[in-house]
Amino acid sequence: MAYNAVEMADWQISEAAEKNMPLPEDWRVKLGLEKDEILPMGRLAKLDFLKINERLKDKPDGKYIEVTAITPTPLGEGKSTTSVGLMEGLGARGKNVGGALRQPSGGPTMNVKGTAAGGGNSLLIPMTEFSLGLTGDINDIMNAHNLAMVALTSRMQHERNYNDEQLARLTGMRRLDLDPTRIEMGWIIDFCAQALRNIIIGIGGRTDGFTMQSKFGIAVGSECMAILAVAKDLKDLKERLNNITVGFDKSGKPVTTGDLEVGNAMAAFMRNTINPTLMCTAEYQPCMVHAGPFANIAVGQSSIIADRVGLKLFDYHVTESGFAADIGFEKFWNVKSRFSGLKPHVSVLTTTIRALKMHGGGPKVVAGKPLADEYTKEDIGLVEKGCENMVHMINVIRKAGINPVVCVNRFYTDTDEEVKVVKRIAEAAGARCAESKHWELGGEGALEFADAVVDACEEENDFKFLYPLEMKLRDRVDTIAREVYGADGVSWSPEAEAKAKMLEDDPKYADFATMMVKTHLSLSHEPTLKGVPKGWTLPIRDVLIYSGAKFLCPCAGTISLMPGTSSNPAFRRVDVDPDSGKVSGLF
């Protein structure tokens, strides 16, 4: 049944739907799992992916569906909502469907954007658990990451306090001689804490640590999270965790977590994160939640592990890529798919009338403030102009050899004429287009959308990567900037170019993926430039090295690895009933 999404808050819909939510044993029977393949954790469960995949290794994969979006407003355009709505729509058509989504960060959940559980009748449940830590993966990742920083900073302190002979005799360690001005790693916390972006640590005496400048990033930007998203199994996870570059020594040689002898302990902290957590939609289609890397500062995908499980369990498996097609889809296309070897059948381009109006020249959209009237009243001119951004994203997806399905994620304030404009322009650009009212009506409101995706899945595609692995880093960045973002070229700061040349000359980095770091609010590096900006150059100021994940991350513009909390954050409205323990105010 569909709930009254206009009058009910998301947490209220979740609470109502949870009354009939399947429990772990119900899921075991429903999914045909063996008893040792499902690991109950209260009313949730984790899936033992190795056992499931081994048993089903000869079963053909299902259809692989990726969900992305046009350039969003600061409010987001509902990729998670659309992903859940598609599962519900396919379920309403009687299809064996499931999916995989990322775990939300506490940063956005307690800030302006709110939870990433979807919304309305297109919602993941149980919403409270999903929004407040789930089965502990992010906490385990924070412990693993920060343990590496404990190992790093204590090692620097001990090397300062002891000579080589004392160091060997008292600690059994050799001198790593880390350069305090070339420390790559920082600390992490799972909130938007701008006050921790730049800090000084080790203030006090010789027993209080090594005094130096340091930093905090948000947990979902941690390399440990990126590694979870791309790891094949626990052995691969452990190997990657031992290869993280924490900094460089005074001769310029990289120093790793393996050199610090901390990688194995990090893997021990993350041992339980390797298995996906099983949740479901408000209409009880199964959906795994696994990994949660940000898309503008990391890979922005749920895990390869979850996709491999889903393709064996379901005839239609839905996965979502963070932010717009220039970021999330580009990384799905050229990084995740290359690492996994999995070929997508179709990509869904989530589109809203609201975002199109913004790109067409509508008033500024500010998170936490009421929308201007232009966004809730019909304005065909703004929609038509804004469709330039949508057509650009359609063309990006088609460069991968995929014919996309445009989904108009319809809000109840949108008009039929506005939707007709989007359909006409999308179809003229070579894409299927369907409207969907999944937020308002659940699966019954997503039937047209589900039918378009089923049709697209039966169509052969010519999936291909944008660039070969043999291409040099700077040439890859130039190709992405021109072919995906629409830039005229790339400008490198002297420091970034020197670093890029060093990385290109070292064969160790030859097969590393190129993981762009860029704002999600524009095709360009400048968040205020909407639509399809022309006549601009992409500035690269640094290249981050994620040697465990095997990523080289060129940083465009001034994007921060630690977001800030707004003046009207969501945590002001979150509460818990002291008698029942029920959480309210999540949205």
Secondary structure, DSSP 8 states (H G I E B T S, - for coil): ----TTTS-HHHHHHHHGGG---HHHHHHHTT--GGGEEEETTEEEE-HHHHHHHTTTS---EEEEEEESS--TT---HHHHHHHHHHHHHHTT--EEEEE----HHHHTSSS--SSEETTEEEESHHHHHTTTTSHHHHHHHHHHHHHHHHHHHHHHHHHS-HHHHHHHH------EEEEEE---EEESS--GGGSSEEE--SSGGG---EEE-EEEGGGSHHHHHHHH--SHHHHHHHHTT-EEEEETTS-EEETTTTT-HHHHHHHTGGGGS-EEEEETT--EEEE-----SSSS--B--HHHHHHHHHH-SEEEEEBSS-IIIIIHHIIIIIHHHH----SEEEEEE-HHHHHHHTT-----TTS---GGGTS--HHHHHHHHHHHHHHHHHHHHTT---EEEEE--TT--HHHHHHHHHHHHHTT-EEEEE-HHHHGGGGGHHHHHHHHHHHTS------SS-TTS-HHHHHHHHIIIII--SEEEE-HHHHHHHHHHHH-GGGTT-EE--B--SSSSSSSTT--SS--S-EEEEEEEEEETTTTEEEEEETT--SS----SS-GGGG-EE-TTT--EE---
